[in-house]
Amino acid sequence: MHRHTKVLSSVMGVAALLVSALVGTSSASAASGALAPYDAKHAGGTVTLVAQAAAGTLDPKVNYTAEYWQLYQATYDGLLTFSYGTGATTFQVVPDLAEALPTSSNGGKTLTFKLRTGIKFSDGKPVTVADVKASFERIFKVSSPTAGSFYNGIVGADVCLKTPTTCKLDKGVVVNAATNSVVINLVAADETILSKLAVPHAVINPASAPSKDAGTTIIPTTGAYMYKSYDPNKSLVMVRNPYYKEWSHAAQPQGYPDQILYKFGITPTAQVTAVENNQANWAYDPIPADRLNEIGTKYASQVHVNPLTAMWYLPMNVNIAPFNNLKARQAVNYAIDRAAMVKIFGGTQLAGPVCSFLPPNFPGHVDYCGYTKGATPAKPATAWAAPDLALAKSLVKASGTAGQAVGIVVSDDDVNKQMGVYLQSVLTSIGYKATVKPISGNIQFTYIQNSKNKVQISVTQWYQDYPAASDFLDVLLGCASFTPNSDSSINMSGYCNKALDAKMATAKTLGLTDPAAANKMWGAIDQQVMADAPVAVVFTPKQLDFISSGSKNYLFSLQYKMFVDQLQVK
């Protein structure tokens, strides 16, 4: 641990170099604007992306990783999507496979769409309203991670959640082939429904798509690109969809490269070297701390830093020892030195310590911290300042869990392993027998979701699906998001507080008429959740993108990160 601290102390000055070097590039990315017109003279070539691990299943109804959601922009389409563009433009919901935004009736409970005509899947078959209905039923058949939180408001979803394999939404998704119309009926109006229909879990697949997780089997696409091959141990290859013709520049624009090659099994250090040598166009994994000085000086013009609405956090399993004990969970929150973990990530210019659940500058966020020295959940400070190891030790002792074994499950990249080693030292210091369990990033995210794996604590991240408090609190900690023995159980803590669930339902309804009052309620819910401490929130990150000197037209989406299909290599 001391060795890492010594290395990291040398990069603290690098952060300032990075930021000063990036004023032009990052501010350009942050400015709001629509996508520029397509310039055919820059089309062609191969964009090569590199990562240490694949992100598991390629199925867009199941995959819930930022790594592949970034790719789905260019391949799959829903009735709606988030706009291509930069800055706040990327939070705008626009019509995609639908001709226009839906008309709303019945007090907001009925949404009527008209499907575009002439669009084909990458296998040449036309997109029909039958595919739309089957795709919404498929959300439940494959047990999509958001079936119980995003789409449980569709009429008939309650039955589909109980018996997924026979899901029918005959009254919830009503289609008419003669008029090419799609009507979605909701049990109650939902202020976030358009955003929920714009994320990848709501994309339209062929009705013939498998009724279980497709895994590495490729599902035909509608977008500018299709998947040619996928081997999670080696690579993912995307090529142009021969049946694609641009129907909306804002929703699904033409891409520039002829091929997008994603190589796996490349260590973060090797990724940096590959980008420096123009052997790769972009590196996925966090830049190792000992390479930050190098890229922040010699390659500063190739680095882009952008804000994210996201958090790194530690889910604790509230259903098994030792974290089925509130005092044990609170002890972890008091013990962790968030500043030390920020250093591991790369310094204060790349992350900021927090201990509230909703990120700063996000709807419902309140500046508070109940887990810092001199504060309690009942009498919080306004911000995190320092850990309180003495209090943490006393809580462990009072909990009766001292001496118990705790396994920390992390991804096996350098930064996550360093986080794990740090946590091991902290948990050991407050009275536990802690071990680090690194596993491939290809499976870590799904592994820590499945309760049968009995993961006690893990390191993971969350990036917003859409800009609403419910996307953090309800999606990650709502009762409906916990599915025992499932790889698609995004509530990794297994936390279920029915009283808070009821308050979240009230806040969602209130948001339809009084967003300010709803956000105030979400802030109160945030504090109540953190008093229960099912997680320890550590910091909010920024995105550092390192691209090769041969890569042009870098554009950043606040919703889905860099537009990989808009990179120009010719």
Secondary structure, 3 states (H helix, E strand, C coil): CHHHHHHHHCCHHHHHHHHHHCHHHHHHHHCCEECCCCCHHHCCCEEEEECCCCCCCCCCCCCCCHHHHHHHCCCCCCCEEECCEEEHHHHCEEECCECCCCEEEHHHCEEEEEECCCCECCCCCECCHHHHHHHHHHHHHCCCCCCCCCCCCECCHHHHHHCHHHCCCCCCEEEECCCCEEEEEECCCCCCHHHHCCCHHHCCCCCCCCCCCCCCCCCCCCCCEEEEEEECCCEEEEEECCCCCCCCCCCCCCCCCCEEEEECCCCHHHHHHHHHCCCCCEECCCCCHHHHHHHHHCCHHHEEEEECCEEEEEEECCCCCCCCCHHHHHHHHHHCCHHHHHHHHCCCCCEEECCCCCCCCCCCCCCCECCCCCCCCCCCECCCCCCCHHHHHHHHHHHCCCCCEEEEEEECCHHHHHHHHHHHHHHHHCCCEEEEEEECHHHHHHHCCCHHHCCCEECEEEECCCCCCHHHHHHHHCHHHCCCCCCCCCCCCCCCCHHHHHHHHHHHHHCCCCHHHHHHHHHHHHHHHHHHCCEEEEEEEEEEEEECCCCECCCEECCCEECHHHCECC
